[in-house]
């Protein structure tokens, strides 16, 4: 039965044209970007395209009326940015989340051309205007994102440093625990990025040493998905710390290479 099944390679010549009939082709510039009507709504027919603003500096926003209504009712909004999943014409997928029944769920999605402050400001101005046209007011008490200080405080279990920050949750592990740390964002030589803020490798090394001295783990995996991620651990004392067992990509490798 299995041996009689067609392979992917024998059928891909037919699959690709069929896919092109369903999905629009990727364009060469944001100026040419036109969203077909079928992609402006969700399955129920409710509008999903929130904004399509600009040409080469285009910002695309997606949400439902119910999501916007809920977003405007919460006190705290959480932000997140993803890069490797973003279409080639854009730089990042930026999302706004809120706590719903104890779970952090995405409510609004943006495709942005860069990560400049002026782009974020324009995005929020467009979002506020869209909410106002629906009779909503977007006035959260807190817009919460993760910054280097919060990241370090979570790893060190620093309760004092996390007072009034987000949920206040932190790492409370001990010498018999296995810890997995997952970081996904931008990076550069000797640093990882939290939006426009940076955590230098030296500070991260210091944090890991403190975790070691506190016996915060039996074993720890520190996974970094960022450009030039190998450079974060490219330091003699970490090699010594890990007894030469450090596994990393070349410090110049990009995140798109890693994703492949």
N, C-alpha and C positions, 0 to 999 in steps of 0.2 A: 504494500500500500504506500509506504513512505517513498520507496524507490520510484514509484510512478508519478509522484508529485513533481510539478515544475519547480525549478530553482528560481531565485530572485533574478539572477543574471539573465536567464532565458526570457523573463517577462518584463524586465525593466524598460525595454524599448517601447512597450505598450503602456506601461504604468505612467511614465513621465508625461506623454501627451495627454493622457486622461486626467492627470493632476492639473495640468495647465488649463484644461477646460473648466475646472472647478475653482481653482485659486488664481487670483490675478498675478501677472508677472511682476517680479521685482524691478523697480525703475532705477535710473542712474542718478537721479537727483531728487531732493525733497520738493523742489519746485513743481515737478511733474506728478507728484503724489495725489492721486484721486481715489477715494474710497468708494467702491461700488455700493449701491443701495443695500444689497443683501448683507453687507458687512457692517452696516450702521445700526443694526438691531440685533436683539437676542432672539432665541427660538420662539418666544411668545409674541414677537412683533414689537416689543417695547423698545424705544430708542436707547441705544448704548453709546453712540458717538456723542461725547460731551462737547468737544471743541476741536476745530481744525483751523488753527490760527497761524498765519505767516506763510512765507514761501521757502526760501533756503533756511530761514530760522524757524521753521515750522515746529509747532507743538501740537501733538495729538493727545486728547484726553478721552477716557472712556469710563462711564459709570451709568447706573440706573437712577431713576428718580427716588426709589426707595432707599438706595445706598446713600445718596446725598442727604436725604431727610435724616437718616440715622447719624451720618457724619456730623451734621449740624447740631445734634442733640447731646453729643458726648463732651466730656470735659477735657479729655486727653486724646490727641491724635498721634499715632506712631508712623514714622517714615521709614522707607527702605528703598534702596537702589540696587538693581541688578544689571549686569553688563554683558556677560557672555551669551545670554539668551536674546539679546536685542537684535532686530534686523539691521543689516549693514548700513542703511541710510541714517540710522540714529545711533546715539552713543549709549543711552541707558533707558531701562524700563524703571520708572519711578512710581512707587505705590504709597498710598495712604491707608492706614489700618486703624481699626478701633476694636475694643474689647466687646464681644457679644457673647453673653452666657458663659463668661469666663474664658473664651477663646479669642485669640487675636486674628481677625479676619480682614483681608484686603477689601476695600470699598471703592477706591478710585485708582485708575491706572493712567500713567502718562508715558508717552514716548518723547524723549528730549534729545536735542542735538549735541549737548555738552553738559558739563557739571559746573558751569559758571554761576556765580551768585545772581547776576542779572537775569539769567534764565529761570532760576527758582523763583525770583520775585515776580517775574512776568507770569509764570505758571500759577502762582497763588492769586494774583490779581484776576486772572481769567477765571479761576475756580470760584472766587468770591462773587464775581459778577454773574456767573452761571447760577450760583445758589440764589442770589438776589432776584433773578428773573423768575425763579420758582417760588418765591416768597419765603426762602430760608435765610438764616443769618449764620455765617460761619465765624463763630467767636469762641474758639476753644481756650481754656485756661492754660493748657500746656500743649506744645507740639514737641513730642519726645523723639529724639534720635539718639543713637549710640555714639559717644565720643570717646577719645582715648582714655580719659580719666575714668569714665564709667566702666569701660572694658576692663581696665586694670583693677578697679575696685571689686568688680564681680569675681574676677579670678582669685583675688586675695581674700574674698569673703569679708570685705571692709564694710561693716554695717553702718558705721558713722558716715562714711563717704557716700553711702547710697540713700541716706535719709531724704525723703521727698523726691526721689528719682524713680520714675516708672513704677514698677510693681515692688521694687526693693529686693527682689530675689537675687541671690548670690550663690557662689559655689561654697558648699559646706561639706566638702569631702575630707577624708582622713587617710591614714597610711595603708589602709586595706582596699581603697577604692581605685577603680580604673576610670580615668577622666579622658573625655574626648572634647577637644575645643575645635570648633569649625568657624573659620573666618573667610568671608567671601566679599570682596570689594576691590578697590583699586590698590595698586602698590607701585613702588619705585625702588631704586637702589637704596637699600638699608632702611626702608620704612614701609608701613602699611597705612592706608588712607581711610579716614572716616569722613566722607564728604570732603570738606575743605580743611579738615584737621588731620594731623599726621601723628602716628606713633612710631618713634624711631626704634631701630633694632636694639640699641643699647638699653632703652627703657623696658622693652619686652624681655630682654635677657635678664635684667635686674628682677623683673616680676617673676620669671620662671625660677630663678634662684631662690627668691623668697618663698615660693610655693614648695620648693624642694626642702628648704630649711624648716618650714612649718609642717613637713610631712603631709602635704595636702593630697598625695596620691601614691599608689603603689606603682602604677604605670600610667603614662599620659601620652596620648596622640594629639599633636597640634597640627591641624590641617589648614593650610593657607592656600586659597585660590585667588591669586592676584598676580598682576604683572611683576616680573622679576622677583617672584616669591622666594627663590633660592637664596637671594642676598640677605634675607631676614636672619638666616641662621649661618651665614658665611662669616664665622668668627672663631678664633682659635679656642676660646674657653668653652664654647658650646660643643665643639668637636670633642674636647677633653671630657666635658660633662657627660656626653653620650657614648663615651668609650669608642669613638670612631664609627659608631653605628648609624650616624646621621644619614638619612636618605633624602636627597633633594634633587631638583632639576637644576640645570645650569642657571646661574643668577640672572642671565640676560633673556631667558625664555619668557614669552608672553603668555598671558592666560589663555588666549585662543589656541596656542600650540598645546598647552596643557589639556585643554578641553578635548582636543582631538586624540 
